Amino acid sequence: REHRREQREGARVGDVTISLSWDSFDDLDLHVTAPCGEEISYRHRTSSDGGHLDVDMNAGGGSSREPVENVFFGDAEKGIEGPRGRYKVWVENYAYHEPKEPGVPARPVPFRVTVRKNGEATVFTGETAAGKTGSGSRVSVCDFTYEGRIARQIDGNVFQIVLACALHADPVGQHGGLLPRFLRPGPMLAGK
């Protein structure tokens, strides 16, 4: 479900990809502290170590009840690896845009954050505080370390670079181990 949203909005995938999704017109914001120490958000969309916020939805008013925000690091097609190091992820409610009845208090906004690295996706769920916006609504989601690209042994002797699956948001083996054309098994990957 989340992957369809990312595809619909043209979200890019890198060695490290962090996506936020929720189900209302409200404007949640994804914040990521990159290994270089810079914060990526709607205020600062690109970090000096190559992180990019490429999708930012519901800013300036609700436009979708299936919004997504996306930050990615690294570009395999250009030979750029995502930066190694520590990442920190949090979510804030910038503004409520969902219609509500007069006198009814504002509610928390549930969300999901998906962290993809090395061919694996981890989903975190949470919600912003009811009636709070800005830094008062901040929810720490996770801290993690990216240690670089890895290779995994598949089917006994064939090695598959995990990045290949991450590029297509395809968990290892889900689509028969198909690789993009620039990573098709050859003498170096086939273990011969």
Summary of the structure (lengths in Angstrom):
residues: 192
radius of gyration: 18.2
end to end distance: 38.9
largest distance: 70.3
contacts: 578
relative contact order: 0.19
helix: 12%
strand: 39%
